Amino acid sequence: MNTTTIRHFGLSLFAGLVMAACGGSDPKPADKPAASEPAKTETVAAAPAKLTGAVNVYNWVEYIPENMKANFEKATGLKVNYDTFDTDETLNAKIIAGNSGYDVVVPGAAWAEQQIKQGKYLKLDKSKIPNYKNLDPALMAQVAKMDPNNDYLVPWAWGFTGVGINEEKVKKALGKDTPLPENPFDLVFKPEYADKLKSCGIFMLDSPTEVMPAALQYLGKDASSTTLSDYDAALEMLKKIRPDVRKFGDSSVINEVADGNFCAFLAWSGDINTAAKRAGSNNIKMLLGHGGIVFFDTMAIPADAKNIDNAYAWINNSLDPKIGSVITNELGYATANKAALEFVDKDMADNKTIFLTPEILAQMAPRRLPGTQEAAKAVNDTFRKFKTGK
């Protein structure tokens, strides 16, 4: 089976696997990874005639190919006003408040599911997105669990929240008598490991809806549990390792990871792949097995967007096959663009932390928000108590 066939196999199998093993799924985040040849082949899809003005884009920190903005501006004549956010919570606050000023935003599908119900996004006119045909039907079936009929969301990229390490530093901190655990999450959630790794630095995402599902899953609970006692159990576990966590943050940590400032990370898969690429180091790696939270990040047009045709031009350009491949090659996340797969670098296509195997997917849970207000409050309250130690 050649590389392209393997990639297609992994993407097409995704829907059935997660549907059976997890019952749903979502998508998370890099800007200037190490220089890569694919950036030279990046193209811009044809835009409608007579576009004028600007398109205002709001995306995650470090989550766009290096040349994409400049190339789009040159080809279309539009000005791209590009801002970034660090968590879905930050984006949600702007979307809920309204009048955000943005034409395209990139929510995680788990959050977008609620925002769609609240009427915050424009229903897509797919005739204005000719490249929509390039999206993988199997992955779109998964996004449809949060966005019925795929009416509002267009995938940007997908990946998972899990544990990464700087292997050399971790092994040195653990010592010869403590081998790496079979379950990667032991490194950040189990005191006998975390206590040793605090000397070289543990990093965690600064987001309740990233950390809490991982903690619940580690305890054998539903990752989007509505049982309040599950959050009490999670807090008891998290309190024990709180002194060992050096920093809470977002994708801006990529350079710190690449520089060796941390040795264990509860982070997004693409960020760790990007850090490894920047560092040119095989020591920095994402670990697989025994859990993880699968997510989709998606593009949407806010209901109050002012430059709607320009928003469609940006989205359509993002779905160009060459650009889809650059999203994977530069950012370290899997593209949902099936037509892009032939342009994905072989080393990225073969990376099992990007294009996940059926066995690994079966061990992961989808990123979904809890179904009750009480549980949603418990997510935030538990994380706050964990982070502040109060």
N, C-alpha and C positions, 0 to 999 in steps of 0.2 A: 504494500500500500504506500503510494508516494506521499510527500509532505502535504500537498494540496488536498489529497483525498482524506488524509487524517484530520486536517483542520475542518473540512466539511463534515466529517463524521462526528467530531466532537460537538460542533454547533448544532447539528440537526438532532442529535441525541439529547441535547440539553432539556428540551421541553418535557419529553416523556419521563426523563429521569427525575427532575425536580418535582414534577407533578405527582409522581408515585412516592418519592421518598420524603418530600417536604410539604407538598400541598400549596405551593405558591412561591413567589420570588420577587425580589426587588433589583439596585444597583444600587461608589465612590470611587479619586483624584490624581499634572506635572508640566512645567513650562519650557525649560531649556535643558533637557537631558543631554547626555554626551552627544556630540555631533554624529549624525547618522546619514548615510547616503540617501535614504528614501526622501529626505527633505528636499533634495534636488529634483526629484521626480514629481513633487506635489503639484497638482493642477487645481484650477478653479472651474467649477461647473458653470455652464452658460446661465446668465441671469436674464430676467425679463428686460425688454428694452425700456429706456426712459426712466430708470430708477434714479431718484435724486435724494439728497439729504444724507441721513445717517441711519445706522442700526445700532441700538443700545443693547449690549449683551452682558449678562450677569452669570458668571460661571465660577466653578470652584477654583481655589488657589492652585497654581501649577497644573493646569488641566487643559492646555491647548498646545497644539504643535507650534514650533517656533516661528515658522513663516506663514502660518495660515491667515492671520489678520492682515498682514501687509499684502499678501498675494490677492486676497479678496478685495481689498481697497483698490489695488491697481487695476484689477479686471473689471470691477463694477463702477468705479468712481464714487462709491459710497464711503463715508467715513464710519469707521467702527469705533464706538465708544465702549471700551471693554473694562468692566469692573469685576472684582472677585469677592467671594465669601468663603468662610472657613468651615461652616457646618450647615446641615439642613435646617437647624433651628434658626440660624441667622436669616437664611432665605425665607423661611416660613413667616418670620416676623414682618418682613417687607411685603410679602404677598398678601397676608391677612390685613395689613394696614391699608393696602390699596394705593393707587397712584405711585407705583414704584418707579416709573419712568423708564422701565425696560421693555424691550420688544421681544427678546428671547431670554429665557432663564433655563437653568439646568438643575431641576430638582431630582432627588432620588425618587424612584417610582413609589416607594412606600409612603413618602410624604405627599407626593402628587396625587395619590389615590384620594386623600382627604381634601386636598385643595380643589380637585375636580368636582367633588360633591358640593363644595362651597361656591361653585361657580366662578372660580378664579382664573380659569384658562379659556381661551378661544377654541371652539371646535375647529379642527383642521379642515382646510379645503385641499385635499390631496392632489387635485389637478394642478395645483401650484407647486407641487413637489415632484417633478418628473423622476428624480432619483430615488423616490420612495420604494420603487420596485426592487432596489438593490438589497433591501433589508431581508434578513433570514426569517422565513415564516415560522420556524420552530421557536425562535427567540421572541418574535412578536406575539406568539400564543401565550408566552409567559408574561409579557408586559400587559397583555389583555386581562390578566387577572386583577390588575390594579386599574386598568383603563379599558373597560369593555368596548369591544369593536375597534380598539386602537384609535379612538376618536380624537385624543388630545395630545398624546405623547409620542415622541420620536427618539429612539435610543441614541445616545451619544457613545457610551461604552459600558462595559460591565466587568465586575471583578468580585473580590470577596474581602471581608475583614477577617484577619487571622494574626498569627504570630510569626514574626521574622526575627532573625538573629544576626549578629556578627559572630560567626562561629568560633573564630580564634579567641576572641575576648570572652565568650561564654564558657568555652572549655577551660580557659585559664582560671576564670572566677569560680567555676564549679570544682575544679581540682580533679586529680586522677581518680579519686574514689567515688565521684558522682558523675556517671555518664549522662548524656542527654536523655531525657525521658521519652517514652513512646508517644505520649500525648503532649504536643507542643504547648498547649495552654497551661500545663503544669508550671512552665517557666515563669509565667506572670501571675498565676492564681494560687500556687501552692507555696506556702512559706518556706519549706525546706530548700526550694530552688530560689525563690525571689529574694530571700535574705542574703544569699550569696551573690546574686546578680546586682544588688543595689550598689555595689562597689564600682561596677562598670556602667551602670545606668539603665533603668527601665523607663521606657516611654509608652504612654497610652494616649489614645485619641481623646480630645476634650469634648466629648459628645455623649449624652445619656443614651441616645438611641443607637450608638455603636457599641459602647462598653457593656450595657446591661443585657442585650441579647446574647452576647458572647459569654457573659458570666452565668446567665440562666442555662444556656446550653451546656456549659461545663458541668453544672450541677445536675444535669439530666432533666431539666425542666423545659417546658415549651419556651422557645426563644422570644415569643411575643405573648407570654402568659398573661391571663387576666385574673390569676389567683394571687391575691395580695400577699399571702404568706410566703409565696415564692420569692418575693422581693426582700422580705425579712431574712430569708435564708441567704440570699445573695449578699446582702449587706454584712451579715456576720462573716462571710468568707472574705469579702473585700476589705473589711476593717483590718484583718490580720496582715494584709500585704500593703496597706496604704503607706507605711513608713519606707517601703522599698521603691516606690514610684518616684522617679526624679522629676519628670515633667509630663504635663498634659498639653497637647497641642494639635496641630493640623498638618496639612501638606507642606507648610513652610519648614517642616523638620527635615525634609529630604536631604538638604546639604549637611545638616548636623549628623544624620545617619551615615552619609557618605564619608564624612570626616572622622567617623569613629567615636562620636561623642556619646553614643548609647550602644548597648550590646544586645538588648532584647526589646522588641517593639510589638505592641498590640496596635496594628495599623492596617491601612489599605494595601492590598497586594501590589497594585501598580506603583505606589510610592516606594516600596521597598525594591522592586525591580528597577526603578529609575535610579534610586540611590546606589544600587550595585553597579549600574551602568556608568554612572558619574564617577564612582570610585575606581572603576576598572578592577573590581575585587570579587573573587569567588567566595570570599568569606561572608559577604552580606547576602542573605538569602531568605526567601519566604518558605516556611515549613508547611507541610501538608499532612493531613491525617487527623482523625479524632476531632472533627468540628470545623467551624468557620461559618460566616454569615454571607450568603450570596446576595449581591445587589445589582440593580440597574440604575444608571444615571441617564436622564432623558431630557430632551429639549421640549419646551412648551412656550406658547405665546400667551402672555398675560391678557386677560379680557379687556384691560384698558390700554393696551399697547397703541402707540400713535403711528408707528411706521410698519404696518402689517405686511405690505408687499416686500419691504426690505427684510423683514423677519423671515419670510418664506425663502427669499434669495439666500440668506445665511444658512437656513436649515438645509435647503437643497444642495448648496455647496458642500456642506458637511457630509452629505451622503454620496459624494463623488467617490468612486472606488479607490483612487490614488490617495485621497485625503483620509478615507477610512483606514487604509493601511498605515498611514503615518501616525494616526492616533494610537495604533498598537505599537508600531516600531519605535516611536519616541516616548510615549507615555507609559508603556508597560501594561496596558489594559486590553482586554479582548474587545475587538470590534464586533458589532452586531450586523455589519455590512457584509453580506455573503459575497458580493461581487468584488470586495476588497481583498479577499483571502489570497488570491494568486499573487498579490503584490507584497504580502507580509514576509518579512525576513525569515529565513529558515530557522535561525536560532530563536526567534520569538515564537514561531509556529510550533517548535518542538518543546517550548518551555511549558511544563505541566502546571505551573502556577499562573499561567495566562489562559491557555486553552485546557480547561480541567477535564480529567478523565471521568468516565462514568462512576468508577469506584469512589473517587474523591468527592464528586458531586453528591453521591448518596449519603455521605457523612455530614453534609452541610445543611443548614437551615436557611430558608428565605428571610430576607429582611422585610419584616412587616411591623407596623405599629400596632399596639394592643387595641382590642376592639371596644374597650370601655374607657370612660373618662377617669374612673377611679384607678385603673391600671396605668393609664398614661401619666397620671399624677404620681403614681408610685415609681415609675421609671425616673422621672425628674428628681423627686425627693430622695430616692435611694442614691442616685449618682451624686447629688449635692452633698449628702451626708458622707459619702465615701470620699469625695474630693476634698472637702473641708475638714474632715475628721471630726465633725460635730453631729 
